[in-house]
Amino acid sequence: MKPVTPTLLYIDDDAGLARLVDRGLTRAGVKVVHAASGEEGLARLAQGGIDVIALDQYMPGLDGLETLERIMAIPDAPPVVFVTAAQDSAIAVTALKAGAADYLVKDTQGDFIPLLQVAIDGALRQAELQRARDEAEAEVHASRDRYAALAAEREVLLREVNHRVGNSLQIIASLLHLQANSATQDDVKAALTNAMGRVAAVAQVHRRLYTSHDLKSVLLNQYLEALLEDLRRSAEGNKMSRLTLKAEPIEIDPDRAVAIGIIVNELVMNAVKYAYPDGAGPIHVELKPEDEDLVVSIADDGVGLNAKSDPRSTGMGQRIVSAMAAKLDASAERDPNHHGTRIVLRFRRVPAAAPKSTNAAAS
């Protein structure tokens, strides 16, 4: 805030002119402190209590420009109005470049004193604005640092949550795997294996998020590769020796990654159970972009969809696929030209924005 009675340090070796400045500015409400040389002015400035400085150029010892240079090296130095009798514009330019707030030419009769008062007021206002800007910038930087610290802490916590959730789900999947291996009834073994795959699909997303550089997205190709590796280690793993993945690096949000993983799990397990009644065969999973869409396909070269029936089937897998496809706003269709069975899932790479709600009753 601008001081009510500012204190001016007037540095000039002309004592008579200094008295004129003192009388003229004191009437205007400015307290004047005189220093007869640059060295004396610097010593008085070090004592504190100075709000603004008027500085002459030609003085014995340190001249005005040399004194100005030393003043500008002081942290939070008061603003300086450069005052000289010289008409040389080069001195004015040099002083302003060196940090002076203003420049004016003095005369020996003191006619410049009203102009000095105006320059002092302007320098004080400029200094006040600069302090306000500096304080605002400091607060912005402090707020940014606080936000960055909170964001970093939040990211650490989210990673820890994803780590723990992923581990817990992986334990559940492992228990289901052990139970499936020990089951003696085929339908129980199949149900447990399917459940294990569904849990593993969710667990893999959390494990991907724990190691990802971005907690808002998952690399879908890496996620599907890890998911298929889990399936190869499952109770039906001996039937998945020819399970392959062809996928381009594509990032997607975690929620939709879970839905895609569950669909892939269901359709792969469906192919394992029904495509090759006499043993194992190739199962291909492919992920690729097409314009603004993503396409995921699961294909086998087996006996075909019409033969894929089992009286023990509960239809749970189909219901899960339909639910996950609806979550993706996707279409899941069979490719009629493929020998065997190929299911193609197509959905938008970036989900469509939800329509804005309107209040029809209020209109």
C-alpha positions in Angstrom: 0.0 0.0 0.0 1.2 3.5 -0.8 2.5 5.3 2.4 0.4 8.2 3.6 3.5 10.3 4.1 6.2 8.8 1.8 9.9 9.4 2.6 12.1 10.5 -0.2 15.8 10.0 -0.2 17.2 12.9 -2.3 20.7 12.2 -3.4 22.4 15.3 -4.8 25.6 17.2 -4.0 23.9 20.6 -4.4 22.9 21.5 -0.9 21.0 24.6 -1.9 18.9 22.7 -4.4 18.3 20.0 -1.8 16.8 22.7 0.6 14.4 23.8 -2.2 13.3 20.2 -2.8 12.8 19.8 1.0 10.6 22.9 1.3 8.7 22.2 -1.9 7.9 18.5 -1.2 7.3 18.9 2.5 4.4 21.2 1.7 3.1 18.5 -0.6 3.2 15.9 2.2 6.5 14.2 1.4 9.2 13.7 4.0 12.6 14.5 2.5 16.0 13.0 3.6 19.1 14.4 1.9 22.3 12.6 1.0 25.2 14.6 -0.5 26.8 11.7 -2.4 26.1 8.3 -3.8 28.0 6.6 -1.0 26.1 8.6 1.6 22.8 7.8 -0.1 23.6 4.0 -0.1 24.5 4.2 3.6 21.2 5.9 4.4 19.2 3.5 2.3 20.7 0.6 4.2 19.2 2.0 7.4 15.7 1.5 6.0 12.5 3.6 6.0 12.9 5.0 2.5 9.9 4.7 0.1 11.3 6.5 -3.0 14.6 7.9 -4.3 15.5 10.9 -6.4 19.0 10.6 -7.8 21.2 13.2 -9.4 23.7 12.1 -12.1 26.8 14.3 -11.7 28.3 13.9 -8.2 31.8 13.4 -6.8 32.7 9.8 -6.2 29.9 7.6 -7.4 27.9 9.2 -10.1 24.2 8.7 -10.5 24.3 5.8 -12.9 26.9 3.9 -10.7 24.7 4.6 -7.6 21.6 3.4 -9.5 23.3 0.2 -10.4 24.1 -0.5 -6.8 20.6 0.4 -5.7 19.0 -2.0 -8.2 21.2 -4.8 -6.8 19.4 -4.4 -3.4 16.4 -6.8 -3.0 13.1 -4.9 -2.9 14.8 -1.6 -3.5 12.6 1.6 -3.5 11.8 3.0 -7.0 14.2 5.6 -8.3 13.5 8.8 -10.2 16.6 9.9 -12.1 17.2 13.7 -11.9 19.9 15.6 -13.7 20.6 18.9 -15.3 22.1 17.3 -18.4 20.1 17.4 -21.6 21.8 14.3 -23.0 19.0 11.8 -23.8 21.5 9.0 -23.8 21.8 9.3 -20.0 18.0 9.1 -19.7 17.8 6.0 -21.8 20.7 4.4 -19.9 19.0 5.2 -16.5 15.7 3.8 -17.6 17.3 0.6 -19.0 19.2 0.3 -15.7 15.9 0.2 -13.7 14.9 3.9 -13.0 11.2 4.3 -12.7 11.2 7.8 -14.3 13.6 10.5 -15.6 13.4 14.3 -15.5 15.7 17.3 -16.1 16.2 19.7 -13.1 17.0 23.4 -13.0 18.8 25.5 -10.4 15.7 27.6 -9.5 13.6 24.5 -8.4 11.0 24.9 -11.1 11.2 21.1 -11.6 10.0 20.3 -8.1 6.3 20.0 -9.1 7.3 17.6 -11.8 9.4 15.7 -9.3 6.3 15.4 -7.1 4.3 14.0 -10.0 7.2 11.6 -10.8 7.4 10.5 -7.2 3.7 9.7 -7.1 3.9 7.8 -10.3 6.9 5.8 -9.1 5.2 4.9 -5.9 2.0 3.8 -7.7 4.1 1.8 -10.1 6.0 0.1 -7.3 2.7 -0.6 -5.5 1.3 -2.2 -8.7 4.5 -4.2 -9.1 4.3 -5.5 -5.5 0.6 -6.5 -6.1 1.6 -8.3 -9.3 4.5 -10.1 -7.5 2.2 -11.1 -4.6 -0.4 -12.4 -7.0 2.2 -14.3 -9.0 3.6 -15.7 -5.7 0.1 -16.8 -4.7 -0.5 -18.4 -8.1 2.8 -20.3 -7.9 2.0 -21.4 -4.3 -1.5 -22.5 -5.3 0.0 -24.4 -8.3 2.5 -26.1 -6.0 -0.2 -27.0 -3.5 -2.4 -28.4 -6.3 0.6 -30.3 -7.8 1.3 -31.8 -4.3 -2.3 -32.8 -3.8 -2.5 -34.2 -7.3 0.7 -36.2 -6.7 -0.7 -37.5 -3.4 -4.0 -38.4 -5.1 -2.1 -40.3 -7.8 -0.1 -42.2 -5.3 -3.3 -43.2 -3.4 -5.1 -44.2 -6.6 -2.1 -46.3 -7.6 -2.1 -48.0 -4.2 -5.9 -48.6 -4.4 -5.5 -50.1 -7.8 -2.6 -52.2 -6.6 -4.5 -53.6 -3.7 -7.7 -54.2 -5.6 -5.8 -55.9 -8.4 -4.0 -58.1 -5.9 -7.2 -59.0 -4.1 -9.0 -59.9 -7.4 -6.0 -61.9 -8.5 -6.2 -63.9 -5.2 -9.8 -64.6 -5.9 -9.0 -65.6 -9.5 -6.3 -68.0 -8.2 -8.6 -69.5 -5.7 -11.2 -70.1 -8.4 -8.4 -71.6 -10.6 -7.5 -74.1 -7.8 -11.1 -75.0 -7.2 -11.7 -75.5 -10.9 -8.7 -77.9 -11.1 -10.0 -79.9 -8.2 -13.6 -80.1 -9.5 -14.7 -83.5 -10.8 -17.8 -82.5 -12.6 -17.3 -80.9 -16.0 -20.1 -78.3 -15.6 -18.7 -77.2 -12.2 -15.2 -76.9 -13.7 -16.5 -74.9 -16.6 -18.5 -72.5 -14.3 -15.5 -71.9 -12.1 -13.2 -71.4 -15.0 -15.6 -68.8 -16.5 -15.9 -67.0 -13.2 -12.1 -67.0 -12.9 -11.8 -65.4 -16.3 -14.3 -62.7 -15.5 -12.5 -61.8 -12.2 -9.1 -61.9 -14.0 -10.4 -59.5 -16.7 -11.2 -56.9 -14.0 -8.0 -57.6 -12.0 -5.9 -57.0 -15.1 -7.3 -53.5 -15.5 -6.3 -52.5 -12.0 -2.9 -54.0 -12.4 -2.4 -52.0 -15.7 -3.5 -48.8 -13.9 -1.0 -49.5 -11.1 1.9 -49.5 -13.5 0.6 -47.1 -16.1 1.9 -43.5 -16.5 -1.6 -42.3 -16.9 -4.3 -43.4 -14.4 -7.1 -42.3 -16.8 -6.2 -44.7 -19.6 -5.1 -48.3 -20.3 -3.1 -49.6 -23.3 -5.7 -52.0 -24.7 -3.2 -54.1 -26.6 -1.1 -54.8 -23.5 -4.2 -55.4 -21.4 -5.6 -58.0 -23.8 -2.2 -59.7 -24.1 -2.0 -60.0 -20.3 -5.7 -61.2 -20.2 -5.0 -63.9 -22.8 -2.0 -65.0 -20.9 -4.2 -65.5 -17.8 -6.5 -67.6 -19.9 -3.6 -69.7 -21.2 -2.8 -70.5 -17.5 -6.4 -71.4 -16.7 -7.9 -74.8 -16.2 -8.7 -74.9 -19.9 -5.2 -73.7 -20.8 -4.3 -76.9 -22.7 -7.0 -76.0 -25.3 -5.5 -72.5 -25.8 -2.1 -73.4 -27.2 -3.0 -71.7 -30.4 -4.7 -68.6 -28.9 -3.2 -65.5 -30.6 -3.6 -61.7 -30.4 -3.0 -59.2 -33.1 -3.5 -55.7 -31.8 -2.3 -52.1 -32.4 -1.3 -49.8 -29.5 -4.5 -48.1 -28.5 -5.3 -46.2 -25.3 -8.8 -46.4 -23.8 -10.5 -45.5 -20.5 -10.4 -48.2 -17.7 -14.2 -48.7 -17.6 -14.5 -49.6 -21.2 -11.3 -51.7 -21.0 -13.1 -53.8 -18.4 -16.1 -54.3 -20.6 -13.9 -55.3 -23.6 -11.9 -57.7 -21.5 -15.0 -59.4 -20.2 -16.4 -59.8 -23.7 -13.1 -61.2 -25.0 -13.0 -63.6 -22.0 -16.5 -64.9 -22.7 -16.1 -65.3 -26.4 -12.7 -67.0 -26.1 -14.1 -69.4 -23.5 -17.1 -70.0 -25.7 -14.7 -71.0 -28.6 -12.7 -73.2 -26.3 -15.8 -75.1 -25.2 -17.6 -75.5 -28.5 -15.5 -74.7 -31.6 -13.3 -77.8 -31.5 -15.1 -80.9 -30.1 -12.2 -83.2 -31.0 -9.4 -81.1 -29.4 -7.7 -77.7 -29.6 -7.6 -75.3 -32.5 -6.7 -71.8 -33.5 -8.5 -68.9 -31.8 -7.6 -65.4 -33.0 -8.3 -62.1 -31.2 -7.7 -58.9 -33.2 -7.9 -55.3 -32.2 -7.7 -52.5 -34.8 -8.9 -49.0 -35.5 -11.3 -48.2 -38.4 -11.8 -44.5 -38.9 -13.4 -43.3 -35.7 -14.3 -46.8 -34.5 -12.4 -49.6 -32.8 -13.0 -53.1 -33.9 -12.4 -56.2 -31.8 -12.9 -59.6 -33.3 -12.7 -63.1 -31.9 -12.5 -65.9 -34.5 -12.1 -69.6 -34.7 -12.0 -72.1 -37.5 -14.2 -74.7 -35.8 -17.5 -76.3 -36.4 -19.5 -73.1 -36.6 -22.1 -71.3 -34.5 -25.0 -73.6 -35.3 -23.2 -76.6 -33.8 -22.2 -74.7 -30.7 -24.9 -75.9 -28.4 -24.7 -77.7 -25.2 -27.7 -78.7 -23.0 -25.7 -77.7 -19.9 -25.3 -74.1 -21.1 -27.1 -71.6 -19.0 -26.8 -68.7 -21.5 -25.0 -66.7 -18.8 -22.1 -65.9 -21.2 -24.4 -64.5 -23.9 -26.2 -62.4 -21.3 -22.8 -61.0 -20.1 -21.7 -60.2 -23.6 -24.9 -58.4 -24.4 -24.7 -56.4 -21.1 -21.0 -55.4 -21.8 -21.8 -54.5 -25.4 -24.6 -52.3 -24.2 -22.2 -50.6 -21.8 -19.8 -49.9 -24.8 -22.8 -48.8 -27.0 -21.4 -51.4 -29.4 -22.7 -53.7 -32.0 -21.6 -57.4 -31.8 -22.3 -59.3 -35.0 -21.3 -62.6 -36.6 -19.3 -62.5 -39.8 -21.3 -64.7 -42.2 -18.4 -65.1 -44.6 -16.0 -66.6 -42.1 -15.5 -70.4 -42.0 -16.1 -71.3 -38.4 -17.2 -68.4 -36.2 -16.1 -64.8 -36.1 -17.8 -62.3 -33.8 -17.0 -58.7 -34.5 -17.5 -56.0 -31.9 -17.5 -52.4 -33.2 -17.7 -49.2 -31.1 -16.6 -45.6 -31.1 -13.0 -44.9 -30.1 -14.2 -41.9 -28.1 -17.6 -42.4 -26.5 -20.3 -40.0 -27.6 -21.0 -37.1 -25.2 -24.1 -37.6 -23.2 -27.0 -35.3 -24.3 -27.6 -32.3 -22.1 -30.7 -32.7 -20.0 -33.6 -30.2 -20.6 -36.4 -29.3 -18.4 -39.4 -29.4 -20.7 -41.8 -28.6 -17.9 -40.2 -25.3 -17.3 -40.3 -24.2 -20.9 
